[in-house]
Amino acid sequence: MPVYWSLAHALAAALVDVLWFIEGSEDEQMDPDEAAKVLEGVAHLVSELSSDQVGELIDLLRTMAEAESDPARREFLEGFPDGFGILDEAL
């Protein structure tokens, strides 16, 4: 079980876990429309973050990616900021 140094880190890890599951689910496992709603909800939530919060989330994702041993999950983590519009918010 991972040890998290902050609540923000634990919540970011939980969010990534949920989105990793959704992204990897087949249509038989999860309704595509429902999956799209969840992903859009996350993108909206991210759009509401302050620039400080966006920076903190990007730093957390970078740290998580560096520690990830699964190459596919590391790639997901590295692409997360761009894929969910976080980089757009940081600019």
Phi and psi in degrees as a GROMACS rama.xvg file:
@    title "Ramachandran Plot"
@    xaxis  label "Phi"
@    yaxis  label "Psi"
@TYPE xy
-65.7147  151.578  PRO-2
-106.567  127.893  VAL-3
-106.165  136.014  TYR-4
-85.3426  -9.04451  TRP-5
-153.904  161.514  SER-6
-62.7923  -39.4977  LEU-7
-59.3133  -41.1355  ALA-8
-65.0867  -44.5286  HIS-9
-62.1898  -42.6139  ALA-10
-69.329  -38.2374  LEU-11
-63.2231  -41.406  ALA-12
-63.904  -41.2793  ALA-13
-64.5621  -42.4695  ALA-14
-61.4039  -45.3577  LEU-15
-61.7885  -41.8054  VAL-16
-59.4409  -45.301  ASP-17
-64.2779  -46.0847  VAL-18
-69.2679  -34.8652  LEU-19
-61.0253  -43.3741  TRP-20
-62.6695  -47.7584  PHE-21
-61.7802  -47.1679  ILE-22
-60.4371  -33.9613  GLU-23
-90.7561  -2.48663  GLY-24
-78.772  142.953  SER-25
-83.5985  161.956  GLU-26
-57.944  -30.43  ASP-27
-72.0776  -23.5874  GLU-28
-86.7873  -32.5254  GLN-29
-149.687  134.767  MET-30
-61.329  124.488  ASP-31
-57.6433  -35.757  PRO-32
-66.4194  -40.8901  ASP-33
-67.333  -40.417  GLU-34
-60.5534  -43.9157  ALA-35
-61.4217  -39.4466  ALA-36
-61.9261  -43.0695  LYS-37
-63.6113  -46.6707  VAL-38
-63.2256  -40.5711  LEU-39
-65.2576  -37.2903  GLU-40
-62.6264  -40.9918  GLY-41
-65.0499  -44.1508  VAL-42
-60.0175  -39.6295  ALA-43
-66.2642  -45.1441  HIS-44
-56.3506  -45.2697  LEU-45
-61.763  -37.3019  VAL-46
-66.357  -18.3345  SER-47
-91.5188  -6.14074  GLU-48
-73.0108  148.68  LEU-49
-73.3225  166.289  SER-50
-63.3143  -34.7946  SER-51
-65.086  -41.6542  ASP-52
-66.1292  -39.8415  GLN-53
-61.3228  -45.3084  VAL-54
-61.0539  -41.6749  GLY-55
-63.9185  -43.0806  GLU-56
-64.8951  -42.0516  LEU-57
-61.5102  -43.0211  ILE-58
-61.8803  -42.696  ASP-59
-62.9139  -44.323  LEU-60
-63.5977  -38.9358  LEU-61
-63.2996  -44.9538  ARG-62
-63.0313  -42.8092  THR-63
-64.3301  -41.2644  MET-64
-63.3789  -42.4001  ALA-65
-62.7844  -32.3009  GLU-66
-87.9144  -9.62729  ALA-67
-77.519  129.905  GLU-68
-93.3219  -20.8768  SER-69
-81.9194  115.904  ASP-70
-58.3099  -39.2379  PRO-71
-66.8249  -41.5981  ALA-72
-70.1699  -36.6421  ARG-73
-60.6199  -43.3773  ARG-74
-62.2885  -41.2687  GLU-75
-59.3268  -46.6175  PHE-76
-62.8873  -42.2495  LEU-77
-66.3038  -33.0131  GLU-78
-88.1442  -8.73768  GLY-79
-56.1398  -49.2319  PHE-80
-58.087  -41.0126  PRO-81
-74.7777  -43.049  ASP-82
-64.777  -28.3695  GLY-83
-109.701  17.1504  PHE-84
76.1778  12.4592  GLY-85
-68.4074  -40.249  ILE-86
-64.3379  -36.3456  LEU-87
-60.61  -38.8158  ASP-88
-71.2961  -30.8926  GLU-89
-76.8273  -20.9071  ALA-90
